Each structure stands twice: as C-alpha cells, then as structure tokens.
Amino acid sequence: MMKYDFETIVNRTNKGSAKYEQMKKWNPNVNENIIPFSIADMELKNPPEIVDGLKKYIDSTILGYTVPTESYLNAVCDWMKKMHHWDIKPEWIVGSPGVVSSFYSAVKAFSNPGDGVIIMTPVYNPFYKALEKNDRKVVKNPLINTGDTYVIDYEDLERKAENSRNKILLFCSPHNPVGRVWKKEELEKIGEICLRNNVLIISDEIHFDIIMPGYEHTVFAKISEEITNNIIVCTAPSKTFNLAGMHTSNIIIPNKKIRHTYKKEVYSNGAFHLNILGYKACEIAYTQCGEWLNELIKHIYHNHLELRKYIEANIPEIKVYNLEGTYLQWMDFNGVGLDKNELQKILHMEAKVFLDEGYIFGEEGNGFERMNIACPTKVMMEGLQRLKKTFKK
C-alpha cells in the first residue's frame, strides 16, 4: 500500500494553470470536470514534505532578496551523488529560473546569429523556439523510428557536426517526447562525434529522475573527462516534484571558462537571483522526498501499463510506444486515418481529450500525440474511455 496520495483530483480551473487555460482556448465549452493531459506538469498533489516545509519556512523568514544558501547547494550536490552517482562541486551550479531560459542563454552565449544548432527530432518544441527567436539555424538530425522505438542516426549526426557553422548540439536526455532513456554506449558515440568536431553539448536532463523500472539514466557529463569539459547540463527539481511554478533550475557547468561565458550572458539580462521559495522547495525535495519519488515512479509506470493494455484491447489502430523515462506517453495515431487537423479537432471537440499534438515537436511528429500520464489513474482511464467512444463512432 502506498504511503502517498496519487489519486486525489485537484481541479485547477480558474487558478491560472497554463494547461487549463490552454484547454479552454481549444474548447471554450469544455466541462469543468475534464482534466487535460497536455503541458508537462503533474495533475498530482505536491509531496506533503514540501508543502509543510514551505509553510514552516514562511512563518520563520522574510521574503526578501535571497542568494543560494550553503544548505541548498549541498542538497543539490548530495542529490546528484545519491541519485546519479555524479560528484559535482557547488561552484559548478548556476541558478536559472528555468531549463528553457538556460538553453536560450547558452545558445546566445556560444553561437552567433546564422550559426547552426543540431537537434534530434521530433523534440521538445522550445528547442526550435530557442533557435528561431535568436536567429540560429535549426539543423535537424532526425531520430530513426524503428517501429518499436527510436534510435540515433550517427552517420547523419557526424555529417552535421562536421560543418564548422554548426556550433552546438542541443540534446534531450531522457528524450521528450519519445520517452527514450539513452544508453551509455549511445552517449559515448554522440560525445565522440561532438569532441571530434568541436561541438558544444547542451544537455537538457530535466526528466532525469523519472526513469521507469529496468532502465538507468546516465548523466551525459559522466561519460568522460573530455565530455565533462565540453558540456552544460540543465537540471531542475521541477518535473520530478511538480515544482515548475517555483522557477528554480540548477544548471551545472564543470568547465570554468564555459561557466564564466554562460554567466556573463545570463547576467547581461539582469537575472541575478531566483525565487526564495524555489530555493527552499528544491532543498526540501532533495533532502526529504526520495520516498515520494519512488512511489511516484511506480504510479507512472502503472499508468503506462494500464494505458497500453487499454489501447491495445480497444483502439488497436493507435500504437503506444514503450515508456523508458519521463511521464510523457508517445503514441502514433496515424492508423486512425485522419490528418493532423482532423485529429486535433476530433480530440478537442468530440472526445474532449486534450493532448500535445505531435506536430509541435516537428514534422516527424505528424499524426502522433503526447499524453501526460502524471495524473490519477481514474482520470487517465476516463480520458481513454472517451477516446474509445469517439473512435468507435
């Protein structure tokens, strides 16, 4: 029996939730009891240790300008060692309000307008925006869809990396949206290509704590000393503990020169401190919430298995990909015979199932959907039942 509550429904209507406001734009007439499965925060209560800890903290402090405390930095270092067998130093940690803003800054710091940045598509849609908004060239290294999973096209990556105008690999690990947890050998091959061609690696590892049974995440920086000195690792407690609204991420940069250049770019925008409650929430999460995380992973894996079983039995035209990491389920809807616009319309207006459309992750995602399954199982099953009813019509 689980100690923690992963089944209470917390309705976030009219509370400023980005996900709910998006849903209302898609379908203004949606019922209040409908819960969306789109944007990647959880429809689950926060760990009670964080809620109680923040209440006590607010009672005992003043909410003024705050810099990282020793206890916060130690909590981050200890978490990396305990969870990822990665020894880091406090001075490697650069605070950021978010992983997205951090790779925006890194792209600007380590490339020039017109330079290329390599991404492995389909991929998290802010990757594209970080490049397009900053006049960088999107250089696609499409993942190979084997039918059962996705693998890396190393030959194509080598060709792209050999072009001296392509300065950066913006990498997603675990991969969002396809749910891959990259094996150590895969990272070694990527790292060797980047080192040979003087390509800096920016590794978005925000989902690195959420790994399904039977898989193991390897922090990219651990591959070799050479990689350690050629990488920016973007981490945060936000996905792991449902703290996105705290705007606290830990960007880890071992190389002093790279770290100095990155911080110079960040500070040029006037970003000096993070949210005082974000620092404390991160510290509490990393020191008190390991048991909650273990139960969360069991819950997400259970949801994945239940979803796969239901879809295979009731809507076999939809292909469910194996989930290795993240709480984001990748599914191929091409078998239902609808184009992307028809599919979106039917999902939103008839099934009232609100997912992230695959096309937002690049053209390789056309006909696919990404479903956030970090929610009560009952909520997920109700959504799947609406899906079945709609497609059986």
N, C-alpha and C positions, 0 to 999 in steps of 0.2 A: 504493500500500500504506500502511495506517495505521501510525503510529508507536506508538499506544497500544492497550491491550488492552481491548476491549469484548465479548469472547466468553467469558472465564473465568467459570465459575459459582461464586459464593461462597454456600455454603449457610449460612443464618443460624439454623437450627434450634437451639433451646436456648441462644441467645445474647441473649435479651431483646428481640429485634426485635418492635416493636409489630405489624407486618404479619403475621409468622409466628404470634405468639401469638393474634391475631385469627382467623387461618385455622384454628388448632387448636380454637378455640371453636366455629367454624362447623361443622367436621367433625373430631371427635377422632380419627378413624381414617385421616386423610389420610396418604399415604405420604411418607417423608422427602425423596423426590426431586421432589416437587411444589413449585413456586415460585409464590407469589401475585402477582397483578397489581393490587393494591388501593392501599393507602396510598401517598402520593406521596413516597417516597424511591426511589433507584435500586437495582436489582439489578446494579450495575456497580461495579468497583473504583474507589476514590478515585484522583485524579491522583497519580502517584508523587512529584511535586514536593512535594505536601502531606505525604504520609506520611514522606518522607525529611527534609523541613524540620522537622517536628514532633519527629522523633527527635533531630535535632541540637539543637533548642531545649531539649528536656527535659534533655539532657546538660549544658547550659550555664546553666541558670537554677534558681531556686527557685519552687515553685508556690504563691506567696503572693498576698495581695491585690494586684490589678493594675488600674490605670486605663488608659484608651486612650492609646497612645503616639503620638508625632508620626508615626512611620513607618506606623502603622496608619491614622490619619486621612488621611494623604497618599495611601495606597494606595486608600482609598475614593474620595477626590476624583478621583484620576487615572483610576480605572476609569469613573466616571460621565462624565468628559470624553472618554475614548478610545472607550468603547463606546456612549455615548448622547448625545454632544455636549452635555453638560449641565454647566455650570460651577457647582459648589457650593462653599461655604465650610466649613471644618472645624467651625465653631461651629454649623452647621445640623444636624450629625449628633448624634442622641441614640441611645445604645445600648439595645438591648432583647433579652431572651432569646428573643424570637420575634415574628414579624409578628402572630400571633394575639393574644398578650398585649398587643401595642401597640395593636391596634384595640379591644380590650376597654377599655384605659385611656383611649383617645381618646373612645370613646363615653361613658364616665362623665364625662370632663372637659368635654365640650362639649354635653351634653344633660342633661335631668333625667328622673327616673322618669315614665313616661307619655308622654314625647315620642316622636315617630316618627323612624325612620331608614329611608331608602329603599334598597332593594337590587334588583338586576336579576336576576331568577330565570329558570331554575334557576341556583343559585350555590353556591359553596363552603360546605359545611354549618356551619363555625364562625361564619359571618356571622349565622346565625339564633341560635346559642347566645349570641353576644356581646350580642345584644339581649334575648333572653328571660331570660337569667340576671341581667340588670341592669334588668329591668322597663321596657324600652323597647318601643315598638310596632313590629312588623315591617310596613313599608309596601312592598308589592310593586309593582315596575314591571317586569312580565314582558317578557322579550325575545320578539320575534316570530320564530317558526320558519317560515322561507320554504320549508322542504323540503330546501334545499341548505345553508343557513347560518342564522345568527341576526342580526337587526338590532334596533336600539333603537326603542322606541315613544316618540318625543319628545313627542307630544301628551299621553300619559298621564304622562310624567315632569313636564311643565310643570304639569299639574293637581295632582300630588302635591307638587311643590315650592312651589306657591302657598299651601298650607296652612301657616300660621305655626307649627304644632306640629311640623312635620317639619323637624328641625334639621340633619340630616346626610345626605349621600349616601355610603354605604359601597360603593365601586366596585372592581371586579376587572379588572385590566389587565396582561397578557393574561387573557382570561376563563377561569376554571376553573368548570365543566367543559367548556364548549362549544368551547374552543380558538380563539376569535376573537382576533385582534390588531387593536385598534381603529385606524381611520384617523384622521389628524389632523383631518379635517373633522368626524368623529363626535365627537371630543373637544371641538372648538370649540363645537359645538351644546350638548353637555352642560354645558360650562363656562359658557356664556352663560346657560343656564337657572338654574344654581346661583347665579351672581352676581346675577341679577335678583331672586332670591327669598331672598338671604341664607342660602344653604345651604352649610355647610362640606363640603368634599370630603376624604374619607379614601380614598386610592388604594392598594390592595394591588397592588404591582407585583413581587411576589416571583419571578415567572416571566419577568421582562423581558429576561433574557439568552438565553432559549431560544426563538428565533424561526426558523421554517422558511424555506428559500430562497424568495425572491420577496416576502417581507413585511418590514416595518420597524416596530419599536416606537417610539412617541413617548411620552416621559415626559410625563405629564399636566401637570406643573408648568411645562413649557416653552412651553405654548400662548400665554400672555400674562403680563405683569407682574401683572395683576389676579388671575389664577389662581394665580400663584406665591405671592401673599399670602393665598390662601384655601384652602390645601391642606396635607395631611400625606401624604407619600409613604413607603410602607412597602417597604423593600428588604432583601435578605439574600443572602449567598453560598450559602445552604443548598440551594436547588433546583439552582442552576447547577453546584455542585461536590460535591453529595451530602454536605452537612455539617450536616444537620438536628440531629444529636445534639450539635453544638457549641454550640447555643443562643446564636447571635450574629447579631443583625439590626441593620441601620442604618436608623433612622427619620429621614427628612430633612424638616426643618421650617424653611423660609426665614423665615417671619414671626416676629419676636422675641416678640411678645405671645402668639401661639398656642403657640410653643415653650415659653415660661415656664409657661403654664397646663397644658400637657401634662406637663412635667417635674414640676410640683407634684403632679399626680395620681399619677404613677409613683413619686415619692419617698415619697408618703404610704403606700405599701405596702412600704416598706423595700427597694426594688430600686435599688441604687446602682452595682453593678459587674457585669460579665459574666464569663464563663469565660475564664481566662487563655489556654488553648489555642485557644479560639474566636477571640480577637483575632488570635493568630498565624496560625491557619489561614486566616482571612479575608485577612490581609496577603499570605500566600504565594499564595493563589488569585488575588488581584487583580494580583499583580506577576509571576507565573511561569507561569500556567496558561491563557493565552489560546489557545495552540495545541491544548491538550487540549479546550477548549470547542469550537473549530472542528470537530474530529473527532467530538466527541460529537453535535453537531447533524447532521452527515452520517449518523451511525449512527441517530439517532432518525428522521430523515426516511426513510432506507432502510427501517426497520421499519414506518413508516406506509404506505409504498407497497406493501411486501410484504403487510401485513395487508389493505389494501384489495383488492389483487389476489386474495388467497386467499378472502376473504369473498365477493366478487362472483362468483367462479367456483364456490364450493362451498356457500355458505349465503346465497343472494341475498335471503332473507327479512329479513336483517339489513342495515340501512342504515348505512354508515360515513360520518361527516361529515369534511369536509376539516379537516386539522390545520394551523392557521396559526402557532400558538405553544403552548408547554408541551410536556410529553411524555405528556400525558393524552388518550387517544383516546376521543371521544364516539361512541356507537353507539346506534341505535334498534332495539330487539328487539321492538317491538310487532307486527311482521309474523309472528312465530312463533306468535302466537295464545295466549299464556299470560298470566295475570295476574301481578302483581309477586311475589306469594308463591310461586306455582308456579315461576316463572322462577328465583327465588333458590334454591329447593330443588333444582331440576334442575342448576343450575350448580354448587352446592356438593357435592351428594351423588352425582351421576352423572358429570357432565363433569369434576368436580374442577378447575373454573376459577373462581378467586376474584377477582372484580372489585369495584368500588364500585357498589352498586346506585343507579340513577338517582334513586329516590325520596328518598334522603337529601339531595338538592340542592333539594328542594321538589316539590310535586305536579306541576309541569311536567316533572319528570324521570321520572314513572311509565312503566315499560316501557323505559327507557333503561339503559345501562350505561356506566361509565367504566373504561377499561383503561389501566393504567400500562405503557407500552411502552419505558421506560428499562431495558432488560434485554438479555441476549444474544439475538440473532436466533433461535438454535436453541431457546431456552426459549419465546419467543413462539410459534414455529411449532408446537411440541409442544402448547402450550395450545390453539391454533386447531384442530389435528387432533383433540384430544379433544372440542372443541366440535362439530366436523363430525360425528364418530362418534355423539355423543349425539343431535344433532338429526336425523340421518338415520334413527335408530331410530324 
